Amino acid sequence: MKKQRILSSILIFCLVCVQPSLIPGLVNHDKVEAAQTTCTTYEGSNVEAQNYVKWSKPVNSYLSECADGRLMRVQYGGNIGGILAEYYDASYNLQSSRVISMELPRFGAFYETGSHYFILTGQNNENESADVEVFRITKYDKNWNRLASAGLWDCNTTVPFDAGSARMDVNGNTLVVRTCHEMYRSADGYNHQANVRIEVDIPTMTVTDSYASVGNIDVGYVSHSFNQFVRIDNGRAVTLDHGDAYPRALVLRDSNNVQAEILQFNGAIGENATGAAAGALEISGTDYLAAGHSVVQDQSNLTRETRNVFVAAVPKGTSNVDINWLTAYGEGDGTTTTPQMVKINNDRFVVLWSREDQVYYTEVNGKGKAAGTTYSLEGHLSDCVPVVYNGQLVWYTWNNGTVTFYGINVNNLAQTHTEVRQNGHQYENTGIVDGNALLICSVCKEQKRVPVVTSMTVWWNESKGEGNYYSTFASRKETGDTLYYWISRITDGADKEMEVIVSNPEIVSCTAVSETRGKLTMLKPGKTTVTIRPKLNPSFYMTYEIRVRGIDDPQAEIDRIRAGIDVYSEAAVKSSDKNTIETLAGDMDTWKGVDYLLDNETEQLDQLITKKDRLLAKIAETADKIRRLTDSVNGYMSAKPESVKRNSVERTIAEIDALLKTENLTETERTSMTTLKTRCGSLLASMIKPGDINNDGTVNLLDLMSCLNHVSKKNILTGGAFMAADIDGNDVVNLLDLMRILNYVSKKSAEL
């Protein structure tokens, strides 16, 4: 059929596929879905939000264990309209939630102590006013009751949290804030960016110290500072900044002004690109540990793209640095995401990073050195720093209505689990009326009517998605082929969510790249059907059959089998041909068991099988005749002469003659049949009484008339009758034989 560019069929495709994880370490992974959720959803995502290329942003996602054992999720972003606090039980069932109002419009960070929660917010100050509260730290109790706040005004800030992050830690009764800002315009006409330090007395919620001016590293000033970390170690504040100018390095410093440039970057002062990122700062019993990833820092660092993960260890009180690389990918071999690092105890830490939809993780010791296997699980990281909860290392990702919790057993890193929580209305389609589906939420009973798809058009492309799309496609494909689709002309205003049901997804997979475009990939030989239907109107569907072949060409194999079988015919096939025909029969059976033949190929194969069956039946028939005739002759020879009927022997001779006239005998079989005929002839000759043509025991007028009819050619004698009429034994029955029978019957002669 000629391909048309206007489609008469109606189809649509969409498929979500899960690929098996690539696991360098042995991982026992469980995935659980469906649990207590909420009908309320928020649009937004934190998937891989910890990753950055040049500069970071505030951490918007947190987990915290409550005193009653529940797990609290704190999330800012998307369309939440504030700060979301959700509470889950130990099985990750949602128990309750609330939204805390933002005090200032820009979110900075969340932090908790044993008694309080703290939220850092900010607002812009483009006019450089001393009367604008740019930073605010608000204190809450553990029920989210607002208690007090502390603010910072006139602090050289136009944009808080600009091109960086914010983190907090507590030093006794002092809350230490480490963040960043865009500063007032300087003499060179630019608004530069740098880090900020704020210290707040928790009981009185007053700012006791801050630094937001231009300075140098001796006072902890880093500019630009694209990521900020702070930890408290026995009353000493330890900080980590990602600098691109002063200094151009990842720089670690403690409040005693002991500092170490962990990783220096090639490039011009103030060049934002550094080819690196900082991911975590932790404290061991002996060292300060900084996790990050970086390209090779050489003269080409700004054009390199492959970043490898490291943990740098700085012994406390020193400027010494020992960098331990956890990955070693070559340039061009993909990259890693900015890592996370979690403290288990003073000498046990877990470092996590992502690569190609896999989360990789490994344990390091207090010196930052790898202490075991690198494992992986399918999934993603986020800007949520993993926490230890019920013996698990737990973090989550958020993508619109889906919250996915990941867990790693801290006592057995090979054991992981994933808990998927799909929030939103759980609508059930109760039926379609006048082109609309009536949907009722099974949880809150909310109802809505949604127009359903009743018409659509799909176009196909067999050229890797390039060039024209057509209304048809070749139903048989080869392994590795792709078939692209493009859906158009969908019912106006209808819900476009589609379903595709692949009868065997191991043969063909489907990947949707957008709502109306995607591709089918042929994975292995076989036949599969693809049923396509709108999710809300499943009675409107189309089914397509796709057959995927391997390296063998079915038609070529069928042609080969035909060439082999056509050598033989029923009229001439012999027992010596049986082995060859049975070999061809085995090939036929093999291809008959293949489920990806085209209809005409199946028809051809069926015709060849029919011919093969007839040939083998003919061979069996001939063999049966040979066996039966041989048994008959042997039976004659072993029986008493008087018990053998002459007509039976004559029939046997006739059958042997008929078989000898065919081409179905081998030379050996032909010789054997000829020998049998000779034996039958000898037996028949011994049974014949001269003149007794009718074989009734006497020579009479009936025999005379039979001989006369033969001589006059009215009825030719054969077999034993002929032999009985050949009185003189010269193989000819003529008047002489007739006269001798006449003389005997008329009693003119006493002997024949």
Backbone hydrogen bonds, N-H to C=O, Kabsch-Sander energy under -0.5 kcal/mol:
donor,donor_aa,acceptor,acceptor_aa,energy
17,C,15,L,-0.5
19,Q,17,C,-0.5
23,I,21,S,-0.7
28,N,414,A,-3.3
29,H,27,V,-0.8
30,D,416,T,-1.4
32,V,418,T,-3.1
34,A,420,V,-0.6
42,Y,400,N,-0.5
46,N,398,W,-2.3
47,V,398,W,-0.7
48,E,381,L,-2.9
49,A,46,N,-2.4
51,N,48,E,-1.5
56,S,226,F,-2.4
60,N,58,P,-0.5
62,Y,74,V,-2.4
64,S,72,M,-2.1
66,C,70,R,-3.2
69,G,66,C,-1.7
71,L,88,Y,-2.8
72,M,64,S,-3.5
72,M,70,R,-0.5
73,R,86,E,-3.2
74,V,62,Y,-2.4
74,V,72,M,-0.5
75,Q,73,R,-0.5
75,Q,84,L,-2.4
76,Y,60,N,-2.1
77,G,82,G,-0.6
79,N,43,E,-1.3
80,I,77,G,-1.5
83,I,100,I,-2.8
84,L,75,Q,-2.8
84,L,82,G,-0.6
85,A,98,R,-3.1
86,E,73,R,-2.6
87,Y,96,S,-2.9
88,Y,71,L,-2.7
89,D,93,N,-2.1
92,Y,89,D,-2.2
94,L,36,Q,-2.2
95,Q,87,Y,-3.6
96,S,87,Y,-1.2
98,R,85,A,-2.0
100,I,83,I,-3.4
106,R,122,G,-3.2
107,F,105,P,-0.5
108,G,120,L,-2.9
109,A,120,L,-1.4
111,Y,118,F,-2.1
113,T,116,H,-2.8
117,Y,140,Y,-2.0
118,F,111,Y,-3.2
119,I,138,T,-2.0
120,L,109,A,-2.9
121,T,119,I,-0.6
121,T,136,R,-2.6
122,G,106,R,-2.4
123,Q,134,V,-1.5
125,N,158,T,-3.7
128,E,125,N,-2.0
132,V,129,S,-0.9
133,E,131,D,-0.5
134,V,132,V,-1.0
134,V,152,L,-1.9
135,F,152,L,-1.4
136,R,121,T,-2.5
137,I,150,A,-3.2
138,T,119,I,-2.7
138,T,136,R,-0.6
139,K,148,A,-3.4
140,Y,117,Y,-2.7
141,D,145,N,-2.0
144,W,141,D,-1.8
146,R,144,W,-0.5
147,L,139,K,-3.1
148,A,139,K,-1.3
150,A,137,I,-2.6
152,L,135,F,-2.3
154,D,132,V,-0.6
158,T,182,E,-3.3
159,V,182,E,-1.2
161,F,180,C,-2.4
162,D,159,V,-0.9
164,G,161,F,-1.0
167,R,178,R,-2.4
169,D,176,V,-1.8
171,N,174,T,-3.5
174,T,171,N,-1.6
175,L,173,N,-0.5
175,L,200,V,-3.0
176,V,169,D,-3.2
176,V,174,T,-0.6
177,V,175,L,-0.6
177,V,198,I,-3.4
178,R,167,R,-2.8
179,T,196,V,-2.4
181,H,194,A,-2.3
182,E,159,V,-2.3
183,M,192,H,-3.7
186,S,190,Y,-2.8
189,G,186,S,-2.2
192,H,184,Y,-0.5
192,H,190,Y,-0.9
194,A,181,H,-2.0
195,N,222,V,-1.5
196,V,179,T,-2.7
197,R,211,Y,-2.1
198,I,177,V,-2.2
199,E,209,D,-3.2
200,V,175,L,-2.3
201,D,206,T,-3.0
202,I,173,N,-3.2
202,I,200,V,-0.7
205,M,201,D,-2.0
206,T,201,D,-0.9
208,T,199,E,-2.2
208,T,206,T,-0.6
209,D,199,E,-1.4
211,Y,197,R,-2.7
219,V,216,N,-1.9
220,G,217,I,-1.8
221,Y,216,N,-2.1
223,S,246,Y,-1.4
226,F,224,H,-0.6
226,F,242,H,-3.4
229,F,240,L,-1.9
231,R,238,V,-2.6
233,D,231,R,-0.5
233,D,236,R,-3.2
234,N,232,I,-0.5
236,R,233,D,-1.2
237,A,235,G,-0.5
238,V,231,R,-3.7
239,T,253,R,-3.2
240,L,229,F,-1.7
241,D,251,V,-2.2
242,H,227,N,-1.5
243,G,241,D,-0.8
243,G,249,A,-2.5
244,D,224,H,-1.2
245,A,247,P,-1.0
246,Y,223,S,-3.2
246,Y,247,P,-0.6
248,R,245,A,-0.6
249,A,247,P,-1.3
250,L,263,L,-2.1
251,V,241,D,-2.2
251,V,249,A,-0.7
252,L,260,A,-3.0
253,R,239,T,-2.1
254,D,258,V,-2.0
255,S,237,A,-1.5
257,N,254,D,-2.2
259,Q,257,N,-0.6
260,A,252,L,-2.9
262,I,250,L,-2.1
262,I,260,A,-1.1
263,L,250,L,-1.0
265,F,248,R,-2.0
270,G,244,D,-2.0
271,E,268,A,-2.1
272,N,270,G,-0.6
277,A,293,H,-2.0
279,G,291,A,-3.2
280,A,291,A,-1.6
282,E,289,L,-2.7
284,S,287,D,-3.0
285,G,346,N,-1.6
288,Y,314,V,-2.5
289,L,282,E,-3.0
290,A,312,A,-2.5
291,A,280,A,-1.9
292,G,310,F,-2.0
293,H,277,A,-1.9
294,S,308,N,-2.1
295,V,275,G,-2.4
298,D,296,V,-1.8
301,N,298,D,-1.8
303,T,300,S,-1.8
304,R,300,S,-1.1
307,R,305,E,-0.7
308,N,294,S,-2.7
310,F,292,G,-2.7
311,V,324,N,-2.3
312,A,290,A,-3.3
313,A,322,D,-2.6
314,V,288,Y,-2.6
316,K,286,T,-2.3
318,T,315,P,-1.8
322,D,313,A,-2.0
324,N,311,V,-2.4
324,N,322,D,-0.5
325,W,323,I,-0.6
326,L,309,V,-2.9
327,T,309,V,-1.2
333,D,330,G,-2.6
334,G,332,G,-1.0
336,T,307,R,-0.5
337,T,354,S,-1.7
340,Q,352,L,-2.5
342,V,350,V,-2.5
344,I,342,V,-0.5
344,I,348,R,-2.9
345,N,348,R,-1.8
348,R,345,N,-1.4
349,F,364,V,-2.2
350,V,342,V,-2.4
351,V,362,T,-2.7
352,L,340,Q,-2.8
353,W,360,Y,-2.5
355,R,358,Q,-2.4
358,Q,355,R,-0.8
359,V,377,L,-3.2
360,Y,353,W,-3.3
360,Y,358,Q,-0.6
361,Y,375,Y,-2.0
362,T,351,V,-2.0
364,V,349,F,-2.8
365,N,369,K,-2.2
368,G,365,N,-2.4
371,A,363,E,-3.3
375,Y,361,Y,-2.9
375,Y,373,T,-0.6
377,L,359,V,-1.9
379,G,357,D,-1.9
383,D,46,N,-0.7
385,V,61,S,-0.5
385,V,383,D,-0.7
387,V,394,V,-2.6
389,Y,387,V,-0.7
389,Y,392,Q,-3.2
392,Q,389,Y,-1.6
393,L,408,I,-3.2
394,V,387,V,-3.4
394,V,392,Q,-0.8
395,W,406,Y,-1.6
397,T,404,T,-2.2
399,N,402,T,-2.7
400,N,44,G,-3.7
402,T,399,N,-2.0
403,V,401,G,-0.6
403,V,421,R,-3.0
404,T,397,T,-2.5
404,T,402,T,-0.5
405,F,403,V,-0.5
405,F,419,E,-3.4
406,Y,395,W,-2.8
407,G,417,H,-2.6
408,I,393,L,-1.3
409,N,415,Q,-2.7
410,V,391,G,-2.2
412,N,409,N,-0.9
415,Q,412,N,-2.6
416,T,28,N,-2.7
416,T,414,A,-0.6
417,H,407,G,-2.0
418,T,30,D,-2.7
419,E,405,F,-3.1
420,V,32,V,-2.6
420,V,418,T,-0.5
421,R,403,V,-3.2
421,R,419,E,-0.5
422,Q,420,V,-0.6
423,N,401,G,-3.7
423,N,421,R,-0.9
424,G,38,T,-3.6
425,H,39,C,-0.6
427,Y,425,H,-1.3
428,E,440,I,-1.8
430,T,428,E,-0.8
430,T,438,L,-2.8
433,V,436,N,-2.8
436,N,433,V,-1.5
437,A,450,V,-3.3
438,L,431,G,-2.6
439,L,437,A,-0.8
439,L,448,K,-3.1
440,I,428,E,-2.0
441,C,446,E,-2.9
442,S,426,Q,-2.4
445,K,441,C,-1.6
448,K,439,L,-2.1
450,V,437,A,-2.3
452,V,435,G,-2.4
457,T,488,S,-3.2
459,W,486,W,-2.7
460,W,470,Y,-3.7
461,N,484,Y,-2.3
466,E,463,S,-1.8
470,Y,460,W,-3.6
471,S,4,Q,-2.5
477,K,547,R,-3.3
479,T,549,R,-1.7
480,G,522,M,-2.7
481,D,478,E,-2.4
483,L,520,L,-2.3
484,Y,461,N,-2.9
485,Y,518,G,-2.3
486,W,459,W,-1.9
487,I,516,T,-2.7
488,S,457,T,-3.4
491,T,455,S,-1.6
494,A,491,T,-2.0
495,D,451,P,-2.7
499,E,533,R,-2.9
501,I,531,T,-2.8
502,V,500,V,-0.6
503,S,501,I,-0.6
503,S,529,T,-2.8
507,I,504,N,-2.0
508,V,504,N,-1.4
509,S,521,T,-2.3
511,T,519,K,-2.8
512,A,15,L,-1.2
513,V,511,T,-0.5
513,V,517,R,-1.8
514,S,517,R,-1.9
518,G,485,Y,-1.4
519,K,511,T,-2.4
520,L,483,L,-2.9
521,T,509,S,-2.7
522,M,481,D,-2.7
523,L,507,I,-3.6
523,L,521,T,-0.6
524,K,507,I,-1.0
526,G,548,V,-2.9
528,T,546,I,-2.5
530,V,544,Y,-2.7
531,T,501,I,-2.5
531,T,529,T,-0.5
532,I,530,V,-0.5
532,I,542,M,-2.8
533,R,499,E,-2.3
535,K,497,E,-2.5
537,N,534,P,-0.9
540,F,537,N,-1.9
541,Y,539,S,-0.8
542,M,532,I,-1.6
544,Y,530,V,-2.3
546,I,528,T,-2.9
547,R,475,S,-2.5
548,V,526,G,-3.6
548,V,546,I,-0.5
549,R,477,K,-3.2
549,R,547,R,-0.5
557,E,553,D,-2.1
558,I,554,P,-2.7
559,D,555,Q,-2.5
560,R,556,A,-1.9
561,I,557,E,-2.4
562,R,558,I,-2.6
563,A,559,D,-2.5
564,G,560,R,-1.7
565,I,561,I,-2.5
566,D,562,R,-2.7
567,V,564,G,-0.6
568,Y,565,I,-1.5
572,A,569,S,-0.9
573,V,569,S,-1.6
577,D,574,K,-1.7
578,K,575,S,-1.4
581,I,577,D,-2.2
582,E,578,K,-2.7
583,T,579,N,-2.0
584,L,580,T,-2.1
585,A,581,I,-2.2
586,G,582,E,-1.9
587,D,583,T,-1.7
588,M,584,L,-2.2
589,D,585,A,-2.5
590,T,586,G,-2.2
591,W,587,D,-2.3
592,K,588,M,-2.4
593,G,589,D,-1.4
594,V,591,W,-1.1
597,L,594,V,-0.6
602,T,598,L,-2.5
603,E,599,D,-2.3
604,Q,600,N,-2.2
605,L,601,E,-2.5
606,D,602,T,-2.4
607,Q,603,E,-2.0
608,L,604,Q,-2.1
609,I,605,L,-2.4
610,T,606,D,-2.2
611,K,607,Q,-2.1
612,K,608,L,-2.6
613,D,609,I,-2.5
614,R,610,T,-1.9
615,L,611,K,-2.4
616,L,612,K,-2.5
617,A,613,D,-2.1
618,K,614,R,-2.1
619,I,615,L,-2.3
620,A,616,L,-2.3
621,E,617,A,-2.5
622,T,618,K,-2.5
623,A,619,I,-2.4
624,D,620,A,-2.3
625,K,621,E,-2.1
626,I,622,T,-2.6
627,R,623,A,-2.4
628,R,624,D,-2.6
629,L,625,K,-2.9
630,T,626,I,-2.4
631,D,627,R,-2.3
632,S,628,R,-2.1
633,V,629,L,-2.5
634,N,630,T,-2.4
635,G,631,D,-1.9
636,Y,632,S,-2.2
637,M,633,V,-2.3
638,S,634,N,-1.5
639,A,635,G,-1.1
639,A,636,Y,-0.5
643,S,640,K,-1.9
644,V,640,K,-0.6
644,V,641,P,-1.2
645,K,643,S,-0.5
649,V,645,K,-1.8
650,E,646,R,-2.4
651,R,647,N,-2.3
652,T,648,S,-2.1
653,I,649,V,-2.4
654,A,650,E,-2.3
655,E,651,R,-2.4
656,I,652,T,-2.4
657,D,653,I,-2.4
658,A,654,A,-2.3
659,L,655,E,-2.3
660,L,656,I,-2.5
661,K,657,D,-1.2
662,T,659,L,-1.3
663,E,571,A,-1.0
670,R,666,T,-2.7
671,T,667,E,-2.3
672,S,668,T,-2.1
673,M,669,E,-2.5
674,T,670,R,-2.3
675,T,671,T,-2.2
676,L,672,S,-2.1
677,K,673,M,-2.3
678,T,674,T,-2.1
679,R,675,T,-2.3
680,C,676,L,-2.4
681,G,677,K,-2.5
682,S,678,T,-2.4
683,L,679,R,-2.2
684,L,680,C,-2.8
685,A,681,G,-2.6
686,S,682,S,-1.8
687,M,683,L,-0.8
687,M,684,L,-0.8
688,I,684,L,-0.5
688,I,685,A,-0.9
691,G,724,A,-3.2
692,D,689,K,-2.3
693,I,691,G,-2.0
695,N,692,D,-1.2
700,N,698,T,-0.6
704,L,700,N,-2.0
705,M,701,L,-3.0
706,S,702,L,-2.1
707,C,703,D,-2.2
708,L,704,L,-2.6
709,N,705,M,-2.7
710,H,706,S,-1.6
711,V,707,C,-2.8
712,S,708,L,-2.7
713,K,710,H,-1.3
714,K,709,N,-2.8
715,N,709,N,-1.4
721,A,718,T,-1.1
722,F,718,T,-1.2
723,M,719,G,-2.3
724,A,720,G,-2.5
725,A,721,A,-1.6
726,D,722,F,-1.4
727,I,725,A,-2.0
729,G,726,D,-0.9
734,N,732,V,-0.6
738,L,734,N,-2.0
739,M,735,L,-3.0
740,R,736,L,-2.0
741,I,737,D,-1.9
742,L,738,L,-2.4
743,N,739,M,-2.9
744,Y,740,R,-1.8
745,V,741,I,-2.8
746,S,742,L,-2.7
747,K,744,Y,-1.0
748,K,743,N,-2.0
749,S,743,N,-1.9
